[in-house]
Amino acid sequence: MQFRHLPILALASLVAAQDSGNSTQSLNATLAGNDQLSNLTSFLSLNPALASALSQASEITILAPSNDAFTEFTDTDVGRTVAADPGLLSALLQYHVLNGTFQASQVTNQSAFIHTLLTNETYTNVTGGQVVEAVTVGNETVFYSGLLQNSTVTTADQNFTGGTIHIIDRVLTLPPSVLEAALALNLTSLYGALNATDSIDAATTRNITVFAPNNEAFNSIGSALANLSTDDLQSILEYHIVENVYYSTDLANGTTLQTESDDQDLTITTNENGTVFVNAAEVVVPNVLIANGVLHIVDNVLNPSNTAAPSASATAGAPGFTGSPASEQPFTSGQPTPTTQVDPSSEGAGPAQSTAAESESSGAAAPRYTGVEYVALVGAGAAALWGF
């Protein structure tokens, strides 16, 4: 969907004329002079206050979706919902602005987590603003957002007086609540267990890290979980929730993390291959950004009464409980079926709709997820969805 009415362009043209003698143009002139960004200009024109603030800002980096990226986005139900909701649109645009100037050459193959201008607590509850993950994948500069969504830089370092612009191939996804992320990632046992207890309160507090057992982890010890009291289950779940935000770059060998479960600690161990364990469970998918922090998927359920470290030769996590598999997936009875399926096992950058073969032929790596609906942005209202 192309936007035909561009009132901000009139202002941009005036500023461009005023800036004609400068070696670096203003933001408005830079946007107006790039035919890949007319849809971004259109969206900004719907939020004059934000457009004005950005034009006067300094030391910022704008991740600017291309016209094709916005066309793809606005052809979805969610895109149309966002365009019709001024608050949600403003939050999404703010999420595309990094707090600081970052040239593409500063992004390396070591992930960096960079704060954005999104601080509205209706949509985020992370001190300093919601983050994006910046990393190089092969020869590409990639930014990861909510639901492991990957956006690749197609044109880098379009400098203007207040900072720089990187044109990206996909609109970023706002990080969802813990519950929405659990559904999208097919962590249905975790979703049901949180709903069965008061642990959801701990899971929606500000600045947390969640170590989220996958469905296989819950199923493998189903017999041990079957007879737990609600209080016992809540204590176990809160042992998976850590105060403060710890991205993968913070999970150094020997680090201890304080949990929400009676101030008990978790211990981080890394082996010579760089595999990260929390107690004896392996972190199998790191850095799923959520509205109030970060979630790491682990391969076993953690046990507050069993804090053993992994063996020196461990190649996978070890169970914290003794039990046998359940005949039915634990805690999923009566719970909703996920409407968005994210594949956290895929890595890299590229169009969400592409197959791995198509991505290879186009020069991009395989996508981190499949599916084009953003469950976090639809439903009965933003506040309810974020869990605040």
MARFITI-279849 format. One record per residue (C-alpha): residue in three letters; x, y, z. Coordinates in nm, 4 decimals, padded with zeros to 6 digits. Last residue first. Layout:
MARFITI-279849
site aa ALA; x X; y Y; z Z
...
***
This chain:
MARFITI-279849
site aa PHE; x 00.0244; y -00.4465; z 03.2571
site aa GLY; x -00.0165; y -00.7773; z 03.0691
site aa TRP; x 00.1016; y -00.6483; z 02.7325
site aa LEU; x -00.2113; y -00.7791; z 02.5647
site aa ALA; x -00.4469; y -00.6150; z 02.8105
site aa ALA; x -00.2864; y -00.2733; z 02.7613
site aa ALA; x -00.2853; y -00.3079; z 02.3826
site aa GLY; x -00.6518; y -00.3809; z 02.3384
site aa ALA; x -00.8908; y -00.6658; z 02.2631
site aa GLY; x -00.6841; y -00.8401; z 02.0036
site aa VAL; x -00.3934; y -00.7703; z 01.7742
site aa LEU; x -00.0384; y -00.6405; z 01.8235
site aa ALA; x 00.1355; y -00.9287; z 01.9994
site aa VAL; x 00.0072; y -01.1832; z 01.7484
site aa TYR; x 00.2260; y -01.0433; z 01.4737
site aa GLU; x 00.1164; y -01.2376; z 01.1683
site aa VAL; x 00.3808; y -01.3123; z 00.9050
site aa GLY; x 00.4803; y -01.6688; z 00.9766
site aa THR; x 00.8244; y -01.8239; z 00.9826
site aa TYR; x 01.1082; y -01.7325; z 01.2125
site aa ARG; x 01.4821; y -01.6868; z 01.2276
site aa PRO; x 01.5054; y -01.6417; z 00.8532
site aa ALA; x 01.7634; y -01.8285; z 00.6436
site aa ALA; x 02.0635; y -01.6262; z 00.5298
site aa ALA; x 02.0508; y -01.3770; z 00.2480
site aa GLY; x 02.2317; y -01.3959; z -00.0882
site aa SER; x 01.9157; y -01.4332; z -00.2959
site aa SER; x 01.9921; y -01.7933; z -00.3851
site aa GLU; x 02.0560; y -01.8791; z -00.0231
site aa SER; x 01.7288; y -01.7234; z 00.0842
site aa GLU; x 01.5335; y -01.9170; z -00.1768
site aa ALA; x 01.6902; y -02.2402; z -00.0587
site aa ALA; x 01.6150; y -02.1605; z 00.3054
site aa THR; x 01.2536; y -02.0921; z 00.2171
site aa SER; x 01.1403; y -01.7341; z 00.2069
site aa GLN; x 00.8254; y -01.5971; z 00.3723
site aa ALA; x 01.0049; y -01.4323; z 00.6632
site aa PRO; x 01.2346; y -01.2485; z 00.4269
site aa GLY; x 01.6006; y -01.2692; z 00.5244
site aa ALA; x 01.8315; y -01.2809; z 00.8206
site aa GLY; x 02.0018; y -01.5407; z 01.0325
site aa GLU; x 01.9032; y -01.8469; z 01.2260
site aa SER; x 01.6181; y -02.0962; z 01.2314
site aa SER; x 01.5627; y -02.2956; z 01.5522
site aa PRO; x 01.3291; y -02.0334; z 01.6971
site aa ASP; x 01.0535; y -02.1232; z 01.4503
site aa VAL; x 00.7690; y -01.8890; z 01.5386
site aa GLN; x 00.4126; y -02.0091; z 01.4939
site aa THR; x 00.1461; y -01.7436; z 01.5247
site aa THR; x -00.2118; y -01.8420; z 01.6067
site aa PRO; x -00.1150; y -02.0538; z 01.9082
site aa THR; x -00.3970; y -02.2774; z 02.0319
site aa PRO; x -00.5652; y -02.1461; z 02.3443
site aa GLN; x -00.5435; y -02.3268; z 02.6790
site aa GLY; x -00.8162; y -02.5625; z 02.7976
site aa SER; x -00.5722; y -02.8439; z 02.8701
site aa THR; x -00.2157; y -02.7273; z 02.8114
site aa PHE; x -00.0722; y -02.7678; z 03.1622
site aa PRO; x 00.1359; y -03.0776; z 03.0810
site aa GLN; x 00.1425; y -03.2200; z 02.7239
site aa GLU; x -00.0502; y -03.5476; z 02.7373
site aa SER; x 00.0800; y -03.8983; z 02.8078
site aa ALA; x 00.3445; y -03.7467; z 03.0350
site aa PRO; x 00.7073; y -03.8491; z 03.0175
site aa SER; x 00.8753; y -03.9976; z 03.3264
site aa GLY; x 01.0152; y -03.8197; z 03.6286
site aa THR; x 01.3198; y -03.7208; z 03.8266
site aa PHE; x 01.3594; y -03.3445; z 03.8370
site aa GLY; x 01.6419; y -03.1057; z 03.7439
site aa PRO; x 01.6876; y -03.2800; z 03.4124
site aa ALA; x 02.0305; y -03.2460; z 03.2455
site aa GLY; x 02.1070; y -03.0013; z 02.9653
site aa ALA; x 02.2939; y -03.0943; z 02.6523
site aa THR; x 02.6555; y -03.1483; z 02.5439
site aa ALA; x 02.7869; y -03.1990; z 02.8968
site aa SER; x 03.1564; y -03.2937; z 02.9214
site aa ALA; x 03.2363; y -03.0846; z 03.2305
site aa SER; x 02.9171; y -03.2025; z 03.3968
site aa PRO; x 02.6420; y -02.9447; z 03.4319
site aa ALA; x 02.5943; y -02.7641; z 03.7646
site aa ALA; x 02.3616; y -02.8987; z 04.0327
site aa THR; x 02.0995; y -02.6611; z 04.1715
site aa ASN; x 01.8438; y -02.9236; z 04.2698
site aa SER; x 01.5907; y -02.8003; z 04.5252
site aa PRO; x 01.4892; y -02.4922; z 04.3240
site aa ASN; x 01.4362; y -02.7236; z 04.0224
site aa LEU; x 01.4753; y -02.5880; z 03.6701
site aa VAL; x 01.2683; y -02.7435; z 03.3907
site aa ASN; x 01.4915; y -02.8606; z 03.1079
site aa ASP; x 01.5848; y -02.7568; z 02.7530
site aa VAL; x 01.6035; y -02.3813; z 02.8056
site aa ILE; x 01.4497; y -02.0937; z 02.6060
site aa HIS; x 01.5850; y -01.7482; z 02.6963
site aa LEU; x 01.3398; y -01.4609; z 02.7515
site aa VAL; x 01.4255; y -01.0910; z 02.7709
site aa GLY; x 01.2935; y -00.7790; z 02.9389
site aa ASN; x 00.9539; y -00.6198; z 03.0019
site aa ALA; x 00.7932; y -00.6251; z 02.6573
site aa ILE; x 00.9766; y -00.9376; z 02.5506
site aa LEU; x 01.2921; y -00.9857; z 02.3425
site aa VAL; x 01.3802; y -01.3481; z 02.2723
site aa ASN; x 01.7524; y -01.3387; z 02.3435
site aa PRO; x 01.8724; y -01.6968; z 02.3624
site aa VAL; x 01.7455; y -02.0244; z 02.2138
site aa VAL; x 01.8921; y -02.3516; z 02.3476
site aa VAL; x 02.0068; y -02.2325; z 02.6907
site aa GLU; x 02.1118; y -02.5639; z 02.8423
site aa ALA; x 01.9775; y -02.6763; z 03.1792
site aa ALA; x 02.2253; y -02.7872; z 03.4510
site aa ASN; x 02.2179; y -02.4646; z 03.6576
site aa VAL; x 02.1669; y -02.2211; z 03.3701
site aa PHE; x 02.3900; y -02.3568; z 03.0963
site aa VAL; x 02.5535; y -02.1680; z 02.8098
site aa THR; x 02.7401; y -02.3430; z 02.5290
site aa GLY; x 03.0510; y -02.1436; z 02.4325
site aa ASN; x 03.2389; y -02.4459; z 02.3042
site aa GLU; x 03.4756; y -02.4394; z 02.6027
site aa ASN; x 03.1822; y -02.4621; z 02.8423
site aa THR; x 02.9716; y -02.1865; z 02.9934
site aa THR; x 02.8126; y -02.2061; z 03.3381
site aa ILE; x 02.5510; y -01.9690; z 03.4807
site aa THR; x 02.4266; y -02.0218; z 03.8358
site aa LEU; x 02.0699; y -01.9548; z 03.9515
site aa ASP; x 01.9973; y -01.8001; z 04.2892
site aa GLN; x 01.7158; y -01.8224; z 04.5426
site aa ASP; x 01.5626; y -01.4951; z 04.6630
site aa ASP; x 01.2399; y -01.6662; z 04.7760
site aa SER; x 01.1568; y -01.7532; z 04.4150
site aa GLU; x 01.1835; y -01.4289; z 04.2156
site aa THR; x 01.5348; y -01.5211; z 04.1088
site aa GLN; x 01.8772; y -01.3752; z 04.1824
site aa LEU; x 02.1369; y -01.4530; z 03.9169
site aa THR; x 02.4830; y -01.5951; z 03.9793
site aa THR; x 02.7538; y -01.5539; z 03.7147
site aa GLY; x 03.0177; y -01.8282; z 03.7086
site aa ASN; x 03.0675; y -01.8245; z 03.3321
site aa ALA; x 02.9242; y -01.5101; z 03.1766
site aa LEU; x 02.5585; y -01.4668; z 03.0887
site aa ASP; x 02.5620; y -01.0904; z 03.0274
site aa THR; x 02.6169; y -01.1162; z 02.6509
site aa SER; x 02.3224; y -01.3534; z 02.6312
site aa TYR; x 02.0952; y -01.0767; z 02.7595
site aa TYR; x 02.0369; y -01.0342; z 03.1315
site aa VAL; x 01.7551; y -00.8021; z 03.2357
site aa ASN; x 01.6937; y -00.7511; z 03.6069
site aa GLU; x 01.5296; y -00.9842; z 03.8619
site aa VAL; x 01.5228; y -01.3395; z 03.7367
site aa ILE; x 01.2230; y -01.5579; z 03.6587
site aa HIS; x 01.2753; y -01.9359; z 03.6300
site aa TYR; x 01.2610; y -01.9856; z 04.0089
site aa GLU; x 00.9249; y -01.8098; z 03.9850
site aa LEU; x 00.7949; y -02.1095; z 03.7921
site aa ILE; x 00.9127; y -02.3561; z 04.0563
site aa SER; x 00.7585; y -02.1557; z 04.3421
site aa GLN; x 00.4325; y -02.1264; z 04.1501
site aa LEU; x 00.4231; y -02.4994; z 04.0903
site aa ASP; x 00.4783; y -02.5646; z 04.4609
site aa ASP; x 00.2032; y -02.3196; z 04.5564
site aa THR; x -00.0394; y -02.4740; z 04.3066
site aa SER; x 00.0312; y -02.8161; z 04.4529
site aa LEU; x 00.2353; y -03.0543; z 04.2436
site aa ASN; x 00.0840; y -03.3934; z 04.1667
site aa ALA; x 00.1324; y -03.4084; z 03.7898
site aa LEU; x 00.4690; y -03.2330; z 03.7757
site aa ALA; x 00.6860; y -03.5320; z 03.8598
site aa SER; x 00.4929; y -03.7563; z 03.6193
site aa GLY; x 00.5312; y -03.5020; z 03.3384
site aa ILE; x 00.9096; y -03.4957; z 03.3638
site aa SER; x 00.9858; y -03.5308; z 02.9909
site aa ASN; x 00.6741; y -03.3345; z 02.8970
site aa PHE; x 00.7848; y -03.0138; z 03.0671
site aa ALA; x 01.1273; y -03.0142; z 02.9012
site aa GLU; x 00.9825; y -03.1176; z 02.5643
site aa ASN; x 00.7467; y -02.8200; z 02.5786
site aa ASN; x 01.0335; y -02.5753; z 02.6123
site aa PRO; x 01.1482; y -02.4428; z 02.9481
site aa ALA; x 01.1570; y -02.0617; z 02.9629
site aa PHE; x 01.4392; y -01.8869; z 03.1469
site aa VAL; x 01.2778; y -01.5471; z 03.1972
site aa THR; x 01.4797; y -01.2297; z 03.2531
site aa ILE; x 01.3099; y -00.9335; z 03.4147
site aa ASN; x 01.3060; y -00.5541; z 03.3948
site aa ARG; x 00.9605; y -00.4440; z 03.5140
site aa THR; x 00.7086; y -00.6954; z 03.6440
site aa THR; x 00.4974; y -00.9033; z 03.4086
site aa ALA; x 00.6344; y -01.2499; z 03.4870
site aa ALA; x 00.6105; y -01.1970; z 03.8635
site aa ASP; x 00.2373; y -01.1286; z 03.8312
site aa ILE; x 00.2001; y -01.4226; z 03.5921
site aa SER; x 00.3295; y -01.6415; z 03.8719
site aa ASP; x -00.0130; y -01.6256; z 04.0372
site aa THR; x -00.0765; y -01.9792; z 03.9206
site aa ALA; x -00.2594; y -02.1783; z 03.6520
site aa ASN; x -00.2038; y -01.9084; z 03.3876
site aa LEU; x 00.1732; y -01.9399; z 03.4287
site aa ALA; x 00.1464; y -02.3182; z 03.3968
site aa GLY; x -00.0640; y -02.2907; z 03.0815
site aa TYR; x 00.1797; y -02.0583; z 02.9054
site aa LEU; x 00.4788; y -02.2653; z 03.0169
site aa SER; x 00.3128; y -02.5771; z 02.8794
site aa THR; x 00.2294; y -02.3934; z 02.5560
site aa LEU; x 00.5828; y -02.2847; z 02.4775
site aa ASN; x 00.4908; y -02.2887; z 02.1074
site aa LEU; x 00.7098; y -01.9827; z 02.0420
site aa ALA; x 00.4076; y -01.7692; z 01.9491
site aa LEU; x 00.2153; y -01.8823; z 02.2565
site aa ALA; x 00.5067; y -01.8195; z 02.4934
site aa ALA; x 00.5717; y -01.4792; z 02.3337
site aa GLU; x 00.2118; y -01.3740; z 02.3916
site aa LEU; x 00.2321; y -01.4879; z 02.7539
site aa VAL; x 00.5627; y -01.3133; z 02.8195
site aa SER; x 00.4318; y -00.9910; z 02.6698
site aa PRO; x 00.5255; y -00.8886; z 02.3180
site aa PRO; x 00.8367; y -00.7250; z 02.1692
site aa LEU; x 00.7282; y -00.4751; z 01.9024
site aa THR; x 00.8068; y -00.6142; z 01.5584
site aa LEU; x 01.0426; y -00.4242; z 01.3282
site aa VAL; x 00.9308; y -00.3452; z 00.9715
site aa ARG; x 01.1331; y -00.5402; z 00.7151
site aa ASP; x 01.3999; y -00.4730; z 00.4543
site aa ILE; x 01.6000; y -00.2121; z 00.6413
site aa ILE; x 01.7338; y 00.1319; z 00.5410
site aa HIS; x 01.9956; y 00.2503; z 00.7897
site aa ILE; x 01.9755; y 00.6182; z 00.8801
site aa THR; x 02.2370; y 00.8312; z 01.0572
site aa GLY; x 02.2732; y 01.1029; z 01.3177
site aa GLY; x 02.1240; y 01.4458; z 01.3833
site aa THR; x 02.2733; y 01.6361; z 01.0885
site aa PHE; x 02.2083; y 01.3569; z 00.8422
site aa ASN; x 02.3994; y 01.0434; z 00.7447
site aa GLN; x 02.2637; y 00.7656; z 00.5254
site aa ASP; x 02.4907; y 00.5048; z 00.6809
site aa ALA; x 02.3622; y 00.1762; z 00.5416
site aa THR; x 02.1416; y 00.0617; z 00.2544
site aa THR; x 01.9947; y -00.2908; z 00.2631
site aa VAL; x 02.0155; y -00.3446; z 00.6390
site aa THR; x 01.8456; y -00.6714; z 00.7302
site aa SER; x 01.5446; y -00.7014; z 00.9578
site aa ASN; x 01.5011; y -01.0190; z 01.1614
site aa GLN; x 01.1977; y -01.1016; z 01.3740
site aa LEU; x 01.2926; y -01.3120; z 01.6762
site aa LEU; x 00.9391; y -01.2685; z 01.8139
site aa GLY; x 01.0149; y -00.9016; z 01.8880
site aa SER; x 01.3163; y -00.7316; z 01.7263
site aa TYR; x 01.6382; y -00.8498; z 01.5639
site aa PHE; x 01.8583; y -00.6085; z 01.3682
site aa VAL; x 02.0883; y -00.7471; z 01.0996
site aa THR; x 02.3994; y -00.6187; z 00.9242
site aa GLU; x 02.4811; y -00.8651; z 00.6459
site aa ASN; x 02.8165; y -01.0065; z 00.5370
site aa GLY; x 02.7756; y -01.3280; z 00.7330
site aa VAL; x 02.5287; y -01.2411; z 01.0043
site aa THR; x 02.6344; y -00.9145; z 01.1704
site aa VAL; x 02.4642; y -00.8244; z 01.4957
site aa ALA; x 02.2272; y -00.5673; z 01.6457
site aa GLU; x 01.9623; y -00.6741; z 01.8971
site aa VAL; x 01.6855; y -00.4193; z 01.9478
site aa VAL; x 01.5957; y -00.2649; z 02.2809
site aa GLN; x 01.2980; y -00.1140; z 02.4642
site aa GLY; x 01.3703; y 00.2070; z 02.6517
site aa GLY; x 01.6043; y 00.3076; z 02.9327
site aa THR; x 01.4344; y 00.0840; z 03.1880
site aa VAL; x 01.2305; y -00.1874; z 03.0174
site aa ASN; x 00.8522; y -00.1934; z 03.0608
site aa THR; x 00.7295; y -00.1645; z 02.7052
site aa TYR; x 00.4064; y -00.1083; z 02.5142
site aa THR; x 00.1751; y 00.0749; z 02.7533
site aa GLU; x 00.4886; y 00.1815; z 02.9387
site aa ASN; x 00.5836; y 00.4255; z 02.6615
site aa THR; x 00.9664; y 00.4157; z 02.6559
site aa LEU; x 01.0303; y 00.3513; z 02.2856
site aa LEU; x 01.3266; y 00.5753; z 02.1964
site aa THR; x 01.5459; y 00.2710; z 02.1378
site aa HIS; x 01.8041; y 00.0989; z 02.3557
site aa ILE; x 02.0725; y -00.1097; z 02.1875
site aa PHE; x 02.1501; y -00.4720; z 02.2642
site aa ALA; x 02.4770; y -00.5720; z 02.0999
site aa SER; x 02.5383; y -00.9190; z 01.9582
site aa GLN; x 02.8960; y -01.0163; z 01.8767
site aa ASN; x 02.9302; y -01.0612; z 01.4998
site aa THR; x 02.9975; y -00.6886; z 01.4760
site aa VAL; x 02.7998; y -00.3647; z 01.4388
site aa GLN; x 03.0266; y -00.0576; z 01.4491
site aa SER; x 03.0796; y -00.0696; z 01.0717
site aa ALA; x 02.7061; y -00.0085; z 01.0247
site aa GLN; x 02.7417; y 00.3339; z 01.1879
site aa PHE; x 02.5692; y 00.3742; z 01.5221
site aa THR; x 02.4521; y 00.7149; z 01.6434
site aa GLY; x 02.2800; y 00.6932; z 01.9795
site aa ASN; x 01.9365; y 00.6094; z 02.1199
site aa LEU; x 01.8052; y 00.3985; z 01.8356
site aa VAL; x 01.4886; y 00.4989; z 01.6492
site aa HIS; x 01.2740; y 00.2198; z 01.4986
site aa TYR; x 01.0965; y 00.1575; z 01.8290
site aa GLN; x 00.9734; y 00.5158; z 01.8197
site aa LEU; x 00.7931; y 00.4362; z 01.4937
site aa LEU; x 00.6212; y 00.1345; z 01.6505
site aa ALA; x 00.5175; y 00.3303; z 01.9588
site aa SER; x 00.3752; y 00.6133; z 01.7438
site aa LEU; x 00.1795; y 00.3652; z 01.5336
site aa LEU; x 00.0400; y 00.2013; z 01.8451
site aa GLY; x -00.0747; y 00.5321; z 01.9868
site aa PRO; x -00.2193; y 00.6545; z 01.6565
site aa ASP; x -00.4164; y 00.3324; z 01.5903
site aa ALA; x -00.5377; y 00.3084; z 01.2278
site aa ALA; x -00.1947; y 00.2445; z 01.0750
site aa VAL; x -00.1277; y -00.0206; z 01.3402
site aa THR; x -00.4490; y -00.2070; z 01.2632
site aa ARG; x -00.3763; y -00.1962; z 00.8894
site aa GLY; x -00.0333; y -00.3418; z 00.9541
site aa VAL; x -00.1839; y -00.6077; z 01.1776
site aa ASP; x -00.4310; y -00.7137; z 00.9120
site aa THR; x -00.1460; y -00.7504; z 00.6639
site aa ASP; x -00.0935; y -00.5533; z 00.3406
site aa THR; x 00.0438; y -00.2688; z 00.5511
site aa PHE; x 00.3520; y -00.4727; z 00.6405
site aa GLU; x 00.4397; y -00.5823; z 00.2872
site aa THR; x 00.3982; y -00.2271; z 00.1593
site aa PHE; x 00.6028; y -00.0973; z 00.4532
site aa ALA; x 00.8913; y -00.3297; z 00.3698
site aa ASP; x 00.8667; y -00.2459; z -00.0011
site aa ASN; x 00.8833; y 00.1262; z 00.0784
site aa SER; x 01.1949; y 00.0622; z 00.2817
site aa PRO; x 01.1869; y 00.0352; z 00.6596
site aa ALA; x 01.4045; y 00.3012; z 00.8235
site aa LEU; x 01.6129; y 00.1998; z 01.1219
site aa ILE; x 01.6858; y 00.5514; z 01.2446
site aa THR; x 02.0026; y 00.6158; z 01.4438
site aa ILE; x 02.0094; y 00.9034; z 01.6910
site aa GLU; x 02.2783; y 01.1379; z 01.8216
site aa SER; x 02.0804; y 01.4595; z 01.7789
site aa ALA; x 01.7093; y 01.5334; z 01.7762
site aa GLN; x 01.5439; y 01.8348; z 01.6137
site aa SER; x 01.3963; y 01.6539; z 01.3112
site aa LEU; x 01.3109; y 01.3617; z 01.5369
site aa ALA; x 01.1032; y 01.5782; z 01.7696
site aa SER; x 00.9164; y 01.7377; z 01.4785
site aa ALA; x 00.8329; y 01.4025; z 01.3227
site aa LEU; x 00.7229; y 01.2722; z 01.6625
site aa ALA; x 00.4886; y 01.5655; z 01.7177
site aa PRO; x 00.3607; y 01.5506; z 01.3583
site aa ASN; x 00.2485; y 01.1868; z 01.3881
site aa LEU; x 00.0578; y 01.0999; z 01.0689
site aa SER; x 00.3319; y 01.2731; z 00.8698
site aa LEU; x 00.5743; y 01.0194; z 01.0142
site aa PHE; x 00.3778; y 00.7426; z 00.8438
site aa SER; x 00.3975; y 00.9215; z 00.5120
site aa THR; x 00.7704; y 00.9852; z 00.5459
site aa LEU; x 00.8168; y 00.6154; z 00.6145
site aa ASN; x 00.6180; y 00.5446; z 00.2973
site aa SER; x 00.8378; y 00.7841; z 00.0973
site aa LEU; x 01.1551; y 00.6121; z 00.2140
site aa GLN; x 01.2948; y 00.4330; z -00.0914
site aa ASP; x 01.2724; y 00.7541; z -00.2984
site aa ASN; x 01.5398; y 00.9173; z -00.0864
site aa GLY; x 01.5650; y 01.2965; z -00.1090
site aa ALA; x 01.2639; y 01.3679; z 00.1091
site aa LEU; x 01.4057; y 01.1562; z 00.3879
site aa THR; x 01.7410; y 01.3348; z 00.3767
site aa ALA; x 01.5746; y 01.6755; z 00.3618
site aa ASN; x 01.3607; y 01.5956; z 00.6635
site aa LEU; x 01.6568; y 01.4611; z 00.8580
site aa SER; x 01.8678; y 01.7700; z 00.7909
site aa GLN; x 02.1427; y 01.7503; z 00.5328
site aa THR; x 02.5159; y 01.7058; z 00.5831
site aa SER; x 02.7604; y 01.9046; z 00.3676
site aa ASN; x 02.5485; y 02.2157; z 00.4168
site aa GLY; x 02.4856; y 02.4709; z 00.1423
site aa SER; x 02.1581; y 02.3169; z 00.0303
site aa ASP; x 02.0275; y 02.3080; z 00.3854
site aa GLN; x 01.7706; y 02.5874; z 00.3436
site aa ALA; x 01.6493; y 02.4334; z 00.0187
site aa ALA; x 01.6237; y 02.0922; z 00.1825
site aa VAL; x 01.4342; y 02.2473; z 00.4732
site aa LEU; x 01.1741; y 02.3873; z 00.2342
site aa SER; x 01.1447; y 02.0538; z 00.0529
site aa ALA; x 01.1067; y 01.8697; z 00.3825
site aa LEU; x 00.8275; y 02.1006; z 00.4931
site aa ALA; x 00.6357; y 02.0275; z 00.1733
site aa LEU; x 00.7272; y 01.6628; z 00.2082
site aa ILE; x 00.5619; y 01.6395; z 00.5494
site aa PRO; x 00.2197; y 01.6661; z 00.3838
site aa LEU; x 00.2680; y 01.3376; z 00.1958
site aa HIS; x -00.0660; y 01.2221; z 00.0603
site aa ARG; x -00.0250; y 00.9300; z -00.1794
site aa PHE; x 00.0538; y 00.6505; z 00.0651
site aa GLN; x 00.1541; y 00.3286; z -00.1111
site aa MET; x 00.0000; y 00.0000; z 00.0000
***
